[in-house]
Amino acid sequence: MHKERGPRGDGLKFFTEKLGLTQDQQAKIKPILADQKKALDTLGDDASIEKGAKRAKSMEIRKAHREQIRALLTPEQQKKLDELKEEHGRGPGGPGEPKEPKE
């Protein structure tokens, strides 16, 4: 059985299904995801940047876009997004960032 790992293919579909996005939210999030993909593709194609620097820059790109998306979510959707990150072993900021203790 294949375990779902997050928005690896169609990110908009993933967010819509998991967070119950409205049509308005989908329309606002779609260009953010497209911009993120373009930025990551450009970074991946840049042979002048070493692997470690690419990883750091990739994390910066993802974090910036994640913050843009998060700002469009309702408090309930933000909570669900946090729960999804926890399920996948990621802290509030994504991979490599520590989890915050639960209260």
C-alpha distances in whole Angstrom, upper triangle without the diagonal:
4,6,9,12,15,18,17,18,20,21,23,20,18,21,23,20,19,23,24,27,30,31,34,31,29,32,33,30,29,32,31,27,29,32,29,28,31,32,29,29,33,33,30,33,36,36,39,37,36,32,33,35,32,29,32,33,29,29,32,31,28,30,33,30,28,32,33,30,30,34,33,31,32,32,29,27,28,27,24,23,24,22,19,20,20,17,16,19,21,25,27,28,24,23,26,28,29,27,30,31,30,33
4,6,9,12,14,13,14,16,17,20,17,15,18,20,17,17,21,22,24,28,29,31,28,26,29,30,26,26,28,27,24,26,28,25,24,27,28,25,26,29,29,27,29,32,33,36,34,32,29,29,31,28,26,28,29,26,25,28,27,24,26,29,27,25,28,29,26,27,31,30,28,30,30,27,25,25,25,22,21,22,20,16,18,18,15,14,17,19,22,24,25,21,20,23,25,26,25,28,29,28,32
4,6,9,12,12,14,16,16,18,16,13,16,18,16,14,18,20,22,26,27,29,26,24,28,28,24,24,27,26,22,24,27,24,23,26,27,24,25,29,28,26,29,31,33,35,32,31,28,28,30,27,24,26,27,24,23,26,25,22,23,26,24,22,25,27,24,24,28,27,25,27,27,24,22,22,21,18,17,18,16,13,14,15,11,10,13,15,19,21,21,18,17,20,22,23,21,24,25,25,28
4,6,9,9,11,12,12,15,13,10,13,15,12,11,15,17,19,22,24,25,22,21,24,24,21,21,23,22,19,21,23,21,20,23,24,21,23,26,26,24,27,30,31,33,31,30,27,27,28,25,23,25,25,22,21,24,22,19,21,23,21,19,22,23,20,21,24,24,22,23,24,21,19,19,19,16,14,16,14,11,12,14,11,9,13,14,17,19,19,16,16,19,21,22,20,23,24,24,27
4,7,7,10,12,11,14,13,10,12,15,14,12,15,18,19,22,24,25,22,20,23,23,19,19,22,20,17,19,21,18,17,21,21,18,20,23,22,21,24,26,28,30,27,27,23,23,24,22,19,21,22,18,17,20,19,16,17,20,18,16,20,21,18,19,22,22,20,23,23,21,18,18,18,15,13,14,13,10,10,12,10,7,10,11,15,16,16,13,12,16,17,19,18,21,23,22,26
4,6,8,9,8,11,10,7,9,12,11,10,12,15,15,19,20,22,18,17,20,19,16,16,18,16,13,16,18,15,15,19,19,17,18,22,21,20,23,26,28,29,27,27,23,23,24,21,19,20,20,17,16,18,17,13,15,17,15,13,16,17,15,15,19,19,17,19,20,19,15,15,16,13,11,12,12,8,9,12,10,8,12,11,14,14,14,12,12,16,17,19,18,20,22,22,25
4,6,6,4,8,8,5,7,10,11,10,12,14,14,17,18,19,16,14,17,16,13,12,15,13,10,12,15,12,11,15,16,14,16,19,19,18,21,24,26,28,25,26,23,23,23,20,18,20,19,15,15,17,15,12,14,16,13,12,15,16,13,14,18,17,16,19,20,19,15,16,17,14,12,14,15,11,11,15,14,12,15,14,16,16,15,13,14,17,18,21,20,22,25,25,28
4,6,6,10,10,9,11,14,14,14,16,18,18,21,21,22,19,17,19,19,15,14,16,15,11,13,15,12,10,14,15,13,14,17,17,16,19,21,23,26,23,23,21,21,22,18,17,19,18,14,15,17,15,12,15,17,14,14,18,18,16,17,21,20,20,23,24,23,19,19,21,18,15,17,18,14,14,17,16,13,16,15,18,18,17,14,14,18,19,22,22,24,27,27,30
4,6,9,9,8,11,13,13,14,16,18,17,20,20,21,19,16,18,18,15,13,15,15,11,12,15,13,11,14,16,14,14,18,18,17,19,22,24,27,25,26,23,24,24,21,19,22,21,17,18,20,17,15,18,19,16,16,20,19,17,19,22,21,21,24,25,24,20,21,23,20,17,20,20,17,17,20,19,16,19,19,21,21,20,17,18,21,23,25,25,28,30,30,33
4,6,5,6,9,10,11,12,14,15,14,16,16,18,15,12,14,15,12,10,13,13,9,10,14,13,11,14,16,15,15,19,20,19,21,24,27,29,27,28,26,27,26,23,22,23,22,18,19,21,18,15,18,19,15,15,19,18,15,17,20,18,18,21,23,22,18,19,21,19,16,19,20,16,17,21,19,18,21,20,22,22,21,18,19,23,24,27,26,28,31,30,33
4,5,5,6,8,10,10,12,13,12,15,15,16,13,10,13,13,9,9,11,10,7,9,12,11,10,14,15,14,15,18,19,19,21,24,26,28,26,27,25,25,25,21,20,21,20,16,17,18,15,12,15,16,12,11,15,14,11,14,16,15,15,18,20,19,15,16,18,16,13,16,17,14,14,18,17,16,19,17,19,18,17,15,17,21,21,24,23,25,27,27,30
4,5,5,6,9,10,10,11,9,11,11,12,10,7,9,10,7,6,10,10,7,10,13,12,12,15,17,17,18,20,21,22,24,26,29,31,29,30,28,28,28,24,23,24,22,19,19,20,17,15,17,17,13,12,15,14,11,13,15,13,13,16,19,18,14,15,18,15,13,17,18,15,16,20,19,18,21,20,21,20,19,18,20,23,24,26,25,26,29,28,31
4,6,5,6,8,10,10,9,12,12,14,12,9,12,13,11,10,13,14,11,13,16,15,15,18,20,19,20,23,24,24,26,29,31,34,32,32,30,30,30,27,25,27,25,22,22,23,20,18,19,20,16,15,18,17,14,16,18,16,15,18,20,18,15,17,18,15,14,18,18,15,17,20,19,18,21,20,22,21,21,19,21,25,25,27,26,28,30,29,31
4,5,5,6,8,10,10,13,14,16,13,11,14,15,12,12,15,14,12,14,17,15,15,19,20,19,20,23,24,23,26,28,31,33,31,31,28,28,28,25,23,25,24,20,20,21,19,16,17,19,15,14,17,16,13,14,17,16,14,17,18,16,13,14,16,13,11,14,14,11,13,16,15,14,18,17,19,18,18,16,18,22,22,24,22,24,26,25,28
4,6,5,5,7,7,10,12,13,10,9,12,12,9,10,14,12,11,14,16,15,15,19,20,19,21,24,24,24,27,29,32,33,31,32,29,29,28,26,24,24,23,20,19,20,18,15,16,17,13,12,14,14,10,11,14,12,10,13,15,13,10,11,13,10,9,12,13,10,12,16,15,15,18,17,18,16,17,15,18,21,21,23,21,23,25,24,26
4,6,6,5,5,8,9,11,9,7,11,12,10,11,14,14,13,15,18,17,18,21,22,22,23,26,27,27,29,32,35,36,34,35,32,32,32,29,27,28,27,24,23,24,21,18,19,20,16,15,17,16,12,13,15,13,11,13,15,14,10,13,15,12,11,15,15,13,16,19,18,18,21,20,21,20,20,19,22,25,25,26,25,26,28,26,28
4,6,6,7,10,12,15,12,11,15,16,14,14,18,17,15,18,21,20,20,23,25,24,25,28,29,28,31,33,36,38,36,36,33,33,33,30,28,29,29,25,24,26,24,20,21,22,19,17,19,19,15,16,18,16,14,15,17,14,11,14,15,12,12,15,14,12,15,17,16,16,20,20,21,20,21,20,22,26,25,26,24,26,27,25,28
4,6,8,12,14,16,13,13,16,17,14,15,19,18,16,19,21,20,20,24,24,23,25,28,28,28,31,33,36,37,35,35,32,32,32,29,27,27,27,24,22,24,22,19,19,21,18,15,17,18,14,14,17,15,12,13,14,12,9,11,12,8,8,12,11,9,12,14,13,13,17,16,18,17,18,17,19,23,22,23,21,22,23,22,24
4,6,9,12,13,10,11,14,14,12,14,18,16,15,19,21,19,20,24,24,24,26,29,29,29,32,34,36,38,35,36,33,32,32,30,27,28,27,24,22,23,22,18,18,19,17,14,15,15,12,11,14,12,9,10,11,9,6,8,9,7,7,11,11,10,12,15,14,15,18,17,18,16,18,17,20,23,22,23,21,21,23,21,23
4,7,10,11,10,10,13,14,13,14,18,17,17,20,22,21,22,25,26,26,28,30,31,31,34,36,39,40,38,39,36,36,35,33,31,31,30,27,26,26,24,21,21,22,19,17,18,17,14,13,15,12,10,10,12,10,8,11,12,10,11,14,14,13,16,18,18,19,22,21,22,20,21,21,24,27,26,27,25,25,26,24,26
4,7,8,6,6,10,10,9,11,15,14,14,17,19,19,20,23,24,24,26,28,29,30,32,34,37,38,36,37,35,35,34,31,29,29,28,25,24,25,22,20,20,20,17,15,16,15,11,12,13,10,8,9,12,11,8,11,13,12,12,15,16,15,17,20,20,20,23,22,22,20,21,21,24,27,26,27,25,26,27,26,27
4,5,5,6,9,10,10,12,15,16,16,18,20,21,22,24,26,26,28,30,31,32,34,36,39,41,39,40,38,38,36,34,32,32,31,28,27,27,25,22,22,22,19,18,18,16,13,14,14,10,10,10,14,13,11,14,16,15,15,19,19,19,21,24,23,24,27,25,26,23,24,24,27,30,29,31,29,29,31,29,30
4,5,5,6,9,10,11,13,15,15,17,19,20,21,23,25,26,27,29,30,31,33,35,39,40,38,40,38,38,37,34,33,33,31,28,28,28,25,23,24,22,19,19,19,17,14,16,16,12,12,14,17,17,14,17,20,18,18,22,23,21,23,26,26,26,29,28,28,26,26,26,29,32,31,33,31,32,34,32,33
4,5,5,6,9,10,12,13,15,16,18,19,21,22,24,25,27,28,30,31,33,34,38,39,37,39,37,37,36,33,32,32,30,28,27,26,24,22,22,21,18,17,18,15,12,14,13,10,11,12,16,16,14,16,19,19,18,21,23,22,24,27,27,27,30,28,28,25,25,25,28,32,30,32,31,31,33,32,33
4,5,5,6,8,11,11,12,14,16,17,18,20,21,22,24,26,27,28,30,32,35,36,34,36,34,34,32,30,29,29,27,24,24,23,20,19,19,17,14,14,14,12,9,11,10,7,8,10,14,14,11,13,16,15,14,18,20,18,20,23,24,24,26,24,24,21,21,21,25,28,27,28,27,27,30,28,30
4,5,5,6,9,10,10,12,14,15,16,18,20,21,22,24,25,26,28,30,34,35,33,35,33,33,32,29,28,28,26,23,23,23,20,18,19,18,14,14,15,13,10,12,13,10,10,13,16,16,13,15,18,16,15,19,20,19,20,23,23,23,26,24,24,22,22,22,24,28,27,29,28,29,31,30,32
4,6,6,8,10,11,12,13,15,16,18,19,21,22,24,25,27,28,30,33,35,33,35,34,34,32,29,29,29,26,24,24,23,20,19,20,18,15,16,16,13,11,14,14,11,13,15,19,19,16,18,21,20,18,22,24,22,23,27,27,26,29,27,27,25,24,24,27,30,29,31,30,31,34,33,34
4,6,6,7,9,11,12,13,15,17,18,19,21,22,24,25,27,28,32,33,31,33,32,32,30,27,27,26,24,22,22,21,18,17,17,15,12,13,13,10,8,11,11,8,11,14,17,18,15,16,19,19,17,20,22,21,22,25,26,25,27,25,25,22,21,22,25,27,27,29,28,29,31,31,32
4,6,5,6,9,10,11,12,14,15,17,18,20,21,22,24,26,29,31,29,30,29,29,27,24,24,23,21,19,19,18,15,14,14,13,9,10,11,8,6,10,10,8,10,13,16,17,14,14,17,17,14,17,20,18,18,22,23,22,24,21,22,19,18,18,21,24,24,26,25,26,29,28,30
4,5,5,6,9,10,11,12,14,15,17,18,20,21,23,25,28,30,28,30,28,29,27,24,24,24,22,19,20,19,16,14,16,15,11,12,14,11,10,13,14,12,13,17,20,20,17,17,21,19,17,20,22,20,20,24,24,23,25,23,24,22,21,20,22,26,26,28,28,29,32,31,33
4,5,5,6,8,10,10,12,14,15,16,18,20,21,23,26,27,26,28,27,28,26,23,23,23,20,18,19,18,14,14,16,14,10,13,14,11,10,14,14,13,15,19,22,22,19,19,23,22,19,22,24,22,22,26,26,25,27,25,25,23,21,21,23,26,26,29,29,30,33,33,35
4,5,5,6,9,10,11,12,14,15,16,18,20,21,25,26,24,26,25,25,23,20,20,20,17,15,15,14,11,10,12,10,6,9,10,7,7,11,12,11,13,17,19,21,17,17,20,20,17,19,22,20,19,23,24,22,24,21,22,19,17,17,20,22,22,25,25,26,30,30,32
4,5,5,6,9,10,10,12,14,15,16,18,20,23,25,23,25,23,23,22,19,18,19,16,14,14,14,11,10,12,11,7,9,12,10,9,12,14,13,14,18,20,21,17,17,20,19,16,18,21,18,18,21,22,20,22,20,21,19,17,16,18,21,21,24,24,26,29,29,32
4,5,5,6,9,10,10,12,14,15,17,19,22,24,22,24,23,24,22,19,19,20,17,15,16,16,12,12,15,13,10,12,15,13,12,16,17,16,18,22,24,24,21,21,24,23,19,22,24,22,21,25,25,23,25,23,24,22,20,19,21,24,24,27,28,29,33,33,36
4,5,5,6,9,10,11,12,14,15,17,20,21,20,22,22,22,20,17,18,18,15,13,14,13,10,10,13,11,8,12,13,11,12,15,16,16,18,22,24,25,22,21,24,24,20,23,25,23,22,25,26,24,26,23,24,22,19,19,20,23,23,26,27,29,32,33,35
4,5,5,6,8,10,10,12,14,15,19,20,18,20,19,19,17,14,14,15,12,10,11,11,7,7,10,9,6,9,12,11,11,14,16,16,18,21,23,24,21,19,22,22,18,20,22,20,19,22,23,21,22,19,20,19,16,15,16,19,20,23,24,26,29,30,33
4,5,5,6,8,10,10,12,14,18,19,18,20,18,19,18,14,15,16,13,10,13,13,9,9,13,12,10,12,15,14,14,17,19,19,20,24,26,26,23,22,25,23,20,22,24,21,20,23,24,21,23,20,22,21,18,17,18,20,21,25,26,28,31,32,35
4,6,5,6,9,10,11,12,16,18,17,19,18,20,18,14,16,17,13,12,14,14,10,12,15,14,12,15,17,16,16,19,21,21,23,26,28,29,26,25,28,27,23,25,27,25,23,27,27,25,26,24,25,24,21,20,20,23,24,27,28,31,34,35,38
4,5,5,6,9,10,11,14,15,14,16,16,17,14,11,13,13,10,9,11,11,7,9,12,11,10,13,15,15,16,19,20,20,23,26,28,29,25,24,27,26,23,24,27,24,22,26,27,24,25,22,23,22,19,18,18,20,21,25,26,29,32,33,36
4,5,5,6,9,10,13,15,13,14,13,14,13,9,10,12,9,6,10,10,7,8,12,12,11,13,16,16,16,19,21,22,23,27,28,29,25,24,26,25,22,23,25,22,21,24,25,21,22,20,21,21,18,16,16,18,19,23,25,27,31,32,35
4,5,5,6,9,12,14,13,15,14,16,15,11,13,15,12,10,13,14,11,12,16,16,14,17,20,19,19,22,24,24,26,30,31,32,28,27,29,28,25,26,28,25,23,27,27,24,25,23,25,24,21,19,19,21,23,27,28,31,34,35,38
4,5,5,6,10,12,11,14,14,16,14,11,13,14,11,10,14,14,11,13,17,16,15,18,20,20,21,24,25,26,27,31,33,34,30,29,32,31,27,28,31,28,26,29,30,27,28,25,26,26,23,21,21,22,24,28,30,32,36,37,40
4,5,5,8,10,8,11,10,12,10,7,9,11,8,8,11,11,10,12,15,15,15,17,20,20,21,23,25,26,27,31,32,33,30,28,31,30,26,27,29,27,24,27,28,25,25,23,24,24,20,19,18,19,21,25,27,30,33,35,38
4,6,8,10,9,10,9,12,11,7,10,12,10,9,12,14,12,13,17,17,17,19,22,22,22,25,27,28,29,33,34,34,31,29,31,30,27,28,29,27,24,27,28,24,25,23,24,25,22,19,18,19,22,26,28,30,34,36,39
4,6,9,9,11,11,14,13,10,13,15,13,12,16,17,15,17,20,20,19,22,24,24,25,28,29,30,32,35,37,37,34,32,35,34,30,31,33,30,28,31,31,28,29,27,28,28,25,23,22,23,26,29,31,34,38,39,43
4,5,6,9,10,13,11,9,12,14,12,12,16,16,15,17,20,20,20,23,25,25,26,28,30,31,33,36,37,38,35,33,36,35,31,32,34,32,29,32,33,29,30,27,29,29,25,24,22,23,25,29,31,34,38,40,43
4,6,7,9,12,11,10,13,15,14,14,18,18,18,20,22,23,23,25,28,28,29,31,33,34,36,39,40,41,38,36,38,37,34,34,36,34,31,34,34,31,31,29,30,31,27,25,24,24,27,30,33,36,39,41,44
4,7,10,12,10,10,13,14,13,15,18,18,18,20,22,23,24,26,28,28,30,32,33,35,36,40,41,42,39,37,39,38,35,35,37,35,32,35,36,32,32,30,31,31,27,26,24,24,26,30,33,36,39,41,45
4,7,8,6,6,10,11,10,11,14,15,15,17,19,20,21,23,25,26,27,29,31,32,34,37,38,39,36,34,36,35,32,32,34,32,29,31,32,29,28,26,27,27,24,22,21,20,23,26,29,32,35,38,41
4,6,5,6,9,10,11,12,14,15,16,18,20,21,22,24,26,27,28,30,32,34,35,38,38,39,36,34,36,35,32,31,33,31,28,30,31,28,27,25,26,27,23,22,20,19,22,25,28,31,34,37,40
4,5,5,6,9,10,10,12,14,15,16,18,20,21,22,24,26,27,28,30,32,33,36,36,37,34,32,33,33,29,29,30,28,25,27,28,24,24,22,23,24,21,19,17,16,19,22,25,28,31,34,37
4,5,5,6,9,10,11,13,14,16,17,19,20,21,23,25,26,27,29,31,32,35,35,36,33,30,32,31,28,27,29,27,24,25,27,23,22,20,21,22,19,17,15,13,16,19,23,25,29,31,35
4,5,5,6,8,10,11,12,14,15,17,18,20,21,23,24,25,27,29,31,34,34,35,32,30,31,31,27,27,29,27,24,26,28,25,23,21,21,22,18,17,16,15,17,20,23,26,29,32,35
4,5,5,6,9,10,10,12,14,15,16,18,20,21,22,24,26,28,29,32,32,33,30,28,30,29,26,26,28,26,23,25,26,23,22,20,21,21,18,16,15,15,17,21,23,26,29,32,35
4,5,5,6,9,10,11,12,14,16,16,18,20,21,22,24,26,27,30,30,31,28,26,27,27,23,23,25,23,19,22,23,19,19,16,17,18,15,13,11,11,14,17,20,23,26,28,32
4,5,5,6,9,10,11,12,15,15,17,19,20,21,23,25,26,29,29,30,27,25,26,26,23,22,24,23,19,21,23,20,19,16,17,17,13,12,11,10,12,16,19,21,25,27,30
4,5,5,6,9,10,11,12,14,15,17,19,20,21,24,25,28,28,30,27,24,26,26,23,23,25,23,20,23,25,22,21,18,18,18,14,14,13,13,15,18,21,23,27,29,32
4,5,5,6,9,10,11,12,14,16,17,18,20,22,23,26,27,28,25,22,24,24,20,20,23,21,18,21,22,19,19,16,17,17,13,12,11,12,14,18,20,22,26,28,31
4,5,5,6,9,10,10,12,14,15,16,18,20,21,24,24,25,22,20,21,21,18,17,20,18,15,18,19,17,16,13,13,13,9,8,8,9,10,14,16,18,22,24,27
4,5,5,6,9,10,11,13,14,15,17,19,20,23,24,25,23,20,22,22,19,18,22,20,17,20,22,19,19,16,15,14,10,11,11,12,12,16,18,19,23,25,28
4,6,5,6,9,10,11,13,14,16,18,19,23,23,25,22,19,22,22,18,19,22,20,17,21,22,20,20,17,17,16,12,12,13,14,15,18,20,22,25,27,30
4,6,5,6,9,10,10,12,14,16,17,20,21,22,19,16,19,19,15,15,18,16,14,17,19,16,17,13,14,13,10,9,10,12,13,16,17,19,23,24,27
4,5,5,6,9,10,10,12,15,15,18,19,20,17,15,17,17,14,14,17,16,13,16,18,16,16,13,12,10,7,8,10,12,11,14,15,17,20,22,24
4,5,5,6,9,10,11,13,15,18,19,21,18,16,19,19,16,16,20,18,16,19,22,20,20,16,16,13,10,11,14,15,14,17,18,19,23,24,27
4,5,5,6,9,10,11,13,17,18,19,16,14,18,18,14,15,19,17,15,19,21,19,20,17,16,14,12,12,14,17,16,19,20,21,24,25,27
4,5,5,6,9,10,11,14,15,16,13,11,14,14,10,12,15,14,12,15,17,16,17,13,13,11,9,9,12,15,14,16,16,17,21,21,24
4,5,5,6,9,10,13,14,16,13,11,14,15,12,12,16,16,14,17,19,18,19,15,14,11,9,11,15,16,15,17,17,17,21,21,23
4,6,5,7,9,13,14,16,14,12,16,16,13,15,18,18,17,20,22,21,22,19,18,14,13,14,18,20,18,21,20,21,24,24,26
4,5,5,7,11,12,14,11,10,13,13,11,13,16,15,14,18,19,19,20,17,17,14,13,14,17,20,18,21,20,20,23,23,25
4,5,5,8,9,11,9,6,10,11,9,10,13,13,13,16,18,18,19,16,15,11,11,13,16,19,17,19,17,17,20,20,21
4,6,8,9,12,10,9,12,14,12,13,17,17,17,19,21,21,22,19,18,14,14,16,20,22,20,21,20,20,23,22,23
4,7,10,12,9,9,13,14,12,14,17,17,17,20,22,22,24,21,20,17,17,18,22,24,22,24,23,22,25,24,25
4,6,8,6,6,9,10,9,12,14,14,15,18,19,20,21,19,18,15,16,17,21,23,22,23,21,20,23,21,22
4,5,5,6,9,10,10,12,14,15,17,19,20,21,23,21,20,16,18,19,23,25,23,24,22,21,22,21,21
4,5,5,6,9,10,11,12,14,15,17,19,20,21,19,18,15,17,18,22,24,22,22,19,18,19,17,17
4,5,5,6,9,10,11,12,14,15,17,19,20,19,18,15,18,19,22,25,22,22,19,18,19,17,17
4,5,5,6,9,10,10,12,14,15,17,19,17,16,14,16,17,20,23,21,21,19,18,20,18,19
4,5,5,6,9,10,11,12,14,16,17,15,14,11,13,14,17,20,18,18,16,15,17,15,17
4,5,5,6,9,10,11,12,15,15,14,13,10,13,14,18,20,18,17,14,14,15,13,14
4,5,5,6,9,10,10,13,14,14,13,12,14,14,17,20,18,18,15,15,17,14,16
4,5,5,6,9,10,11,13,11,11,9,11,11,14,17,16,16,14,14,16,15,17
4,5,5,6,9,10,11,9,8,6,9,10,13,15,13,13,10,11,12,11,14
4,5,5,6,9,10,10,10,9,12,12,14,17,15,15,11,12,13,11,14
4,5,5,6,9,9,10,10,12,11,13,16,15,15,13,14,15,14,17
4,5,5,6,5,6,7,9,7,9,12,11,12,10,12,14,13,17
4,5,5,5,6,8,11,9,11,13,12,11,8,10,11,11,14
4,6,8,10,11,14,12,12,15,15,14,11,14,14,13,17
4,6,9,11,12,10,9,12,13,13,11,14,16,16,19
4,7,10,11,9,8,10,10,10,9,12,13,14,18
4,7,8,5,5,7,7,8,7,10,12,14,17
4,5,5,7,8,6,5,4,7,10,11,15
4,6,9,10,7,8,6,7,10,11,14
4,7,8,6,8,8,10,13,15,18
4,6,6,8,9,12,15,16,19
4,6,8,10,13,16,18,21
4,7,9,12,15,18,21
4,7,9,13,15,18
4,6,9,12,15
4,6,9,12
4,6,9
4,6
4
